[in-house]
Structure formats: structure tokens, C-alpha cells
Amino acid sequence: QVQLVESGGGLVQPGGSLRLSCAASGIIFEVYAMGWYRQAPGKERELVARIYSNLATHYVDSVKGRFTISRDNTKNTVYLQMNSLKPEDTAVYYCNARYQTNYWGQGTQVTVSS
């Protein structure tokens, strides 16, 4: 049974930081491309960042220079370090594992507000 369990969301003031974690089980983690998506109210789900098995990374333009995705294959965990957070980063953040199949976590809420 595949499970992706996110943690680390919460309420933070503008300019603050959060680190999201996603622990995976039931997959051969190191072969999967791991990603973070987000969905704000009334908007479509969008890719935020992805890290491939060869450690190459991709970011959506709106988070470049502020967010960093990383992975620890010894812990089957992918991270998203989010700095200089803005109110427009408010969304539910979802972990994604992609190889021959897509798997999703349950999501974690990130709210950026003063």
C-alpha cells in the first residue's frame, strides 16, 4: 500500500518560513520523481516544484529563489523549504510521487497571513 504523508504546514506571517515534509512508503522511493503541488481556493492545482531521481529540480517561476525542494532517499522523504512566504502562497500543498503511476498525499494547509 502506497502512502504519502505530508507534514509541516501551518499559519505563518508574510516573510516567514515553513518546511514541508512528505514521507513515502510502499514505493521504491529513489526511482520516483517527487513533487509538491498546491491548490488555492477557486484555482486549479499547480506544480510548485519537482525533484527527479537524478536530483535535477524544476520550480514554477513564482517560487524561484524562495523555495527549495530536496530529498533524502535514506529516509524516503521529500522536503520543501519555503522562505519569504507571501499571502499568495496560501494553499493546500500536496505531495506527489511520479514514475509509471501518480500517487498523491492528503495535503497540508499553508496559510500566509498577518
C-alpha positions in Angstrom: 0.0 0.0 0.0 1.4 3.3 -1.1 1.3 6.2 1.4 2.5 9.8 1.1 2.2 11.6 4.4 2.7 15.4 4.4 3.5 17.5 7.5 4.8 20.9 8.4 2.0 23.1 7.2 0.5 25.9 9.3 0.0 29.6 9.7 2.9 31.9 9.2 3.3 35.7 8.7 4.3 37.2 5.4 8.1 37.0 5.1 8.2 33.9 7.3 9.4 30.4 6.5 8.0 26.8 6.7 9.4 23.5 5.8 7.1 20.8 4.5 7.9 17.1 4.6 6.5 14.2 2.8 7.3 10.7 4.0 6.7 7.9 1.4 6.1 4.2 1.9 5.2 1.4 -0.3 7.3 2.6 -3.3 10.8 2.3 -4.5 11.4 5.9 -3.5 14.7 6.6 -5.3 13.3 5.9 -8.7 10.3 8.3 -8.3 10.2 11.9 -9.3 8.8 13.7 -6.3 6.9 16.9 -6.5 4.9 19.5 -4.5 1.7 20.9 -5.9 -0.6 23.4 -4.4 -4.2 24.4 -4.8 -5.7 27.6 -3.6 -9.4 28.2 -3.2 -11.1 28.6 -6.6 -7.9 27.8 -8.5 -6.5 24.7 -10.3 -3.9 22.6 -8.7 -0.4 23.7 -9.9 3.0 22.2 -9.8 5.3 24.1 -7.4 8.5 22.1 -7.5 9.8 18.7 -8.6 12.9 16.8 -7.9 13.9 13.9 -10.1 15.8 10.7 -9.3 19.0 12.3 -10.6 18.4 15.3 -8.3 17.6 17.7 -11.1 15.0 20.2 -9.9 12.2 22.3 -11.5 10.3 25.2 -10.0 7.4 27.3 -11.1 8.5 30.9 -11.7 6.6 32.4 -8.8 8.7 30.5 -6.2 12.1 30.5 -7.8 14.7 31.9 -5.3 12.3 31.4 -2.4 11.5 27.7 -2.3 13.9 24.8 -2.3 13.0 21.2 -2.9 15.2 18.4 -1.6 15.0 14.6 -1.0 16.6 12.2 1.4 16.5 8.7 -0.2 17.7 7.1 3.1 14.5 8.4 4.8 12.1 8.1 1.8 11.3 11.8 2.4 11.0 14.8 0.2 11.1 18.4 1.6 10.0 21.8 0.5 11.7 24.7 2.3 9.6 27.8 1.8 11.2 31.2 2.6 10.0 34.7 2.2 6.4 33.5 2.1 3.7 35.7 0.6 -0.1 35.7 1.1 -0.4 34.4 -2.4 1.4 31.2 -1.3 -1.6 30.3 0.8 -2.9 27.0 -0.4 -3.2 23.3 0.3 0.1 21.7 -0.6 0.1 18.2 -1.9 3.0 15.7 -2.2 3.2 13.8 -5.5 5.2 10.7 -6.5 5.5 10.0 -10.2 7.1 7.1 -12.0 4.8 4.9 -14.0 1.9 5.9 -11.8 1.0 9.0 -9.9 0.5 8.9 -6.2 -0.8 11.8 -4.0 -0.7 12.7 -0.4 -3.7 14.0 1.6 -2.5 17.6 1.6 -1.4 20.1 4.2 -2.7 23.6 4.6 -0.3 26.6 4.4 -1.7 29.9 5.3 0.3 33.1 5.0 -1.4 36.0 6.8 -0.7 38.7 9.3 
